[in-house]
Amino acid sequence: MLTGKVILLENHEAQSSISRLESGYVGIVKGIHLSAILDLFSNFLRQRISIFRDGKIEGKYVLYWMKHAVRAHENPALDVALKISENLSLPLLVYQQISEEEPYASERRFAFEIEGARDVQQELQQRSIDYLFWIQRRNASRLLDSLAKEAAIVVAEDMPVPSEREAKQRLRDNSEVPIWLVDTACIVPMQVAGKAYDRAFVYRQQTAKERAARLEAAYDEIDYHPSPMPKLKLPEEQIALDHLGLTALLSSLDIDHEVKAVGDTTGGSNAGYQRWRSFVKKQLPRYDKDRNDPLLSPSSRMSAYLRLGHVSPFLIAREAASFKSAAADKFLDELLVWRELAYTFCRFTKQLESSEAIPTWAIQSLRDHESDRRPQIYSYDELFFAQTNDRLWNAAQLSLLNRGELHNNVRMTWGKAFLQWTKDSEDALAKMISLNHRLALDGNDPSSYGGLLWCLGQFDRPFPPEKPIFGLVRDRPAAVHAKRLDVEKYLLLIGS
Ligand SMILES: Cc1cc2nc3c(=O)[nH]c(=O)nc-3n(C[C@H](O)[C@H](O)[C@H](O)COP(=O)(O)OP(=O)(O)OC[C@H]3O[C@@H](n4cnc5c(N)ncnc54)[C@H](O)[C@@H]3O)c2cc1C
């Protein structure tokens, strides 16, 4: 039921089409702009909504295009969609697609996403919410566009990476439907943080109050059962997720077959929470002490699940905070400061795939050293197949290639190597982005841009004296790292 503020009925002729009018509460008239109903949302949800395109209330249903919050619990985008569906008395359709056309579409990514789709389908079914999973073929007409044409609104997640911004823009160009984007990922909403910060300690300080106010708050679920969707006309038969022969399906698709599914990381909320519970029991208590040593394997390995929202960051943060220990605080610093610093930075930075994104001192210093002689230039394939003359780097690359993941401490060394093996910082960034996003299950996330740009000086300070190639940007030679990491043991650990 609606409570709270009254919206003025602007369009008097349309009063007969009031979709819900509870005496003493609120009236909404078809034909007014959707943004007028913003005041009906709780603070928690309103701070997460950004109106990508406003428009009048028309259309047959609410469409939630689910992609990065693939769960039916603690999901602010689903809650926004449910609230609109309730207030406009419209059915709700949750639509999830994997598209052959999207960048980095590979067997690895699709296997993980399909596994996630199976879990969310069940969860949505238990809540009686209609769900459609779709495989969008290359060059076929886009089902999302057709669904959007009939919808009153499209709700989607606010995922600030270039490929997702382009996808939202394409939907906007191809339809006239109102589109709302919802921040489903950050405990301190990106809009509340309000700008791109370039140092973690400043972000940590300036958002501390906002974080403390939200961290331990229980999640207030919207318990509403939308009316069922009318039957849709689909251009071809829908895939039945439960019976899907994954291997056969993946090999039939027009995607990257060089990047195979990984055996030891299953997608979905069930596998994600299983991994989380095991981490909390076994590794979280020593996270602050051991996290930098990949051989002690103390990190959570939750990043791929967080990227697709198979697990709720609110729940993870709340549970970690309940331990009130130095180890939990360190974990929360990674999850809430470094991760949300990256999200907020990406949200408010236009050019993420160019060295224009890094601070002026770093651009200048790297340019000053652009003509420095590189010890070796490797081709993309030599890098991809881990064929450099550096054993530690090759081991790191094998971890990405074979397991789709890389421990943070080794990842820093992996990323810093590109500047010396490529012709300039643009080339370094392009190769890093491609390898990271293609291979890592957590790739193409705001934290990816945070980490990759960090290798070129982002979120860092100048490190004098100037060095060849790096200038004032902090370097991190693999040879030095190899002195404190037993590469043979590391190779055994990653199964290579
Ligand atoms: C070159 C480079 C590339 C990176 N690419 C990615 C990427 O593609 N996707 C990605 O999620 N992270 C990336 N990171 C950040 C970090 O390496 C990973 O988030 C972390 O290794 C994931 O492992 P975990 O889940 O075990 O982390 P944990 O140590 O258990 O940390 C918990 C969570 O906090 C977040 N987190 C931890 N460290 C960072 C960090 N430095 N920056 C931002 N968030 C962090 C992640 O969501 C992580 O799951 C990159 C870092 C570097 C240096």
PDBQT file of the ligand as one rigid body, heavy atoms in Angstrom, charges set to zero:
ROOT
HETATM    1  C1  LIG A 501      45.707  -5.074 -12.287  1.00  0.00    +0.000 C 
HETATM    2  C2  LIG A 501      44.486  -5.321 -11.448  1.00  0.00    +0.000 A 
HETATM    3  C3  LIG A 501      43.320  -5.741 -12.047  1.00  0.00    +0.000 A 
HETATM    4  C4  LIG A 501      42.162  -5.951 -11.273  1.00  0.00    +0.000 A 
HETATM    5  N1  LIG A 501      41.042  -6.362 -11.899  1.00  0.00    +0.000 NA
HETATM    6  C5  LIG A 501      39.912  -6.605 -11.156  1.00  0.00    +0.000 A 
HETATM    7  C6  LIG A 501      38.728  -7.063 -11.792  1.00  0.00    +0.000 A 
HETATM    8  O1  LIG A 501      38.698  -7.269 -13.003  1.00  0.00    +0.000 OA
HETATM    9  N2  LIG A 501      37.626  -7.254 -11.021  1.00  0.00    +0.000 N 
HETATM   10  C7  LIG A 501      37.645  -7.068  -9.660  1.00  0.00    +0.000 A 
HETATM   11  O2  LIG A 501      36.619  -7.276  -9.005  1.00  0.00    +0.000 OA
HETATM   12  N3  LIG A 501      38.763  -6.642  -9.043  1.00  0.00    +0.000 NA
HETATM   13  C8  LIG A 501      39.895  -6.411  -9.738  1.00  0.00    +0.000 A 
HETATM   14  N4  LIG A 501      41.028  -6.006  -9.109  1.00  0.00    +0.000 N 
HETATM   15  C9  LIG A 501      40.999  -5.792  -7.656  1.00  0.00    +0.000 C 
HETATM   16  C10 LIG A 501      41.351  -7.048  -6.822  1.00  0.00    +0.000 C 
HETATM   17  O3  LIG A 501      42.501  -7.646  -7.330  1.00  0.00    +0.000 OA
HETATM   18  C11 LIG A 501      40.236  -8.069  -6.791  1.00  0.00    +0.000 C 
HETATM   19  O4  LIG A 501      39.016  -7.452  -6.437  1.00  0.00    +0.000 OA
HETATM   20  C12 LIG A 501      40.501  -9.176  -5.776  1.00  0.00    +0.000 C 
HETATM   21  O5  LIG A 501      41.717  -9.787  -6.059  1.00  0.00    +0.000 OA
HETATM   22  C13 LIG A 501      39.391 -10.197  -5.842  1.00  0.00    +0.000 C 
HETATM   23  O6  LIG A 501      39.726 -11.292  -5.050  1.00  0.00    +0.000 OA
HETATM   24  P1  LIG A 501      38.898 -11.616  -3.756  1.00  0.00    +0.000 P 
HETATM   25  O7  LIG A 501      37.453 -11.646  -4.060  1.00  0.00    +0.000 OA
HETATM   26  O8  LIG A 501      39.500 -12.836  -3.137  1.00  0.00    +0.000 OA
HETATM   27  O9  LIG A 501      39.213 -10.338  -2.854  1.00  0.00    +0.000 OA
HETATM   28  P2  LIG A 501      39.157 -10.123  -1.288  1.00  0.00    +0.000 P 
HETATM   29  O10 LIG A 501      40.533  -9.782  -0.861  1.00  0.00    +0.000 OA
HETATM   30  O11 LIG A 501      38.497 -11.231  -0.584  1.00  0.00    +0.000 OA
HETATM   31  O12 LIG A 501      38.289  -8.783  -1.145  1.00  0.00    +0.000 OA
HETATM   32  C14 LIG A 501      36.871  -8.792  -1.004  1.00  0.00    +0.000 C 
HETATM   33  C15 LIG A 501      36.234  -8.007  -2.121  1.00  0.00    +0.000 C 
HETATM   34  O13 LIG A 501      36.642  -6.645  -2.065  1.00  0.00    +0.000 OA
HETATM   35  C16 LIG A 501      36.808  -6.128  -3.381  1.00  0.00    +0.000 C 
HETATM   36  N5  LIG A 501      38.211  -5.760  -3.582  1.00  0.00    +0.000 N 
HETATM   37  C17 LIG A 501      39.296  -6.332  -3.019  1.00  0.00    +0.000 A 
HETATM   38  N6  LIG A 501      40.427  -5.700  -3.415  1.00  0.00    +0.000 NA
HETATM   39  C18 LIG A 501      40.032  -4.706  -4.229  1.00  0.00    +0.000 A 
HETATM   40  C19 LIG A 501      40.723  -3.705  -4.950  1.00  0.00    +0.000 A 
HETATM   41  N7  LIG A 501      42.052  -3.573  -4.895  1.00  0.00    +0.000 N 
HETATM   42  N8  LIG A 501      40.006  -2.869  -5.728  1.00  0.00    +0.000 NA
HETATM   43  C20 LIG A 501      38.655  -2.954  -5.796  1.00  0.00    +0.000 A 
HETATM   44  N9  LIG A 501      37.945  -3.872  -5.127  1.00  0.00    +0.000 NA
HETATM   45  C21 LIG A 501      38.622  -4.743  -4.356  1.00  0.00    +0.000 A 
HETATM   46  C22 LIG A 501      36.413  -7.241  -4.344  1.00  0.00    +0.000 C 
HETATM   47  O14 LIG A 501      35.075  -7.086  -4.683  1.00  0.00    +0.000 OA
HETATM   48  C23 LIG A 501      36.625  -8.482  -3.509  1.00  0.00    +0.000 C 
HETATM   49  O15 LIG A 501      35.847  -9.575  -3.911  1.00  0.00    +0.000 OA
HETATM   50  C24 LIG A 501      42.199  -5.759  -9.862  1.00  0.00    +0.000 A 
HETATM   51  C25 LIG A 501      43.383  -5.333  -9.270  1.00  0.00    +0.000 A 
HETATM   52  C26 LIG A 501      44.530  -5.120 -10.050  1.00  0.00    +0.000 A 
HETATM   53  C27 LIG A 501      45.792  -4.667  -9.382  1.00  0.00    +0.000 C 
ENDROOT
TORSDOF 0
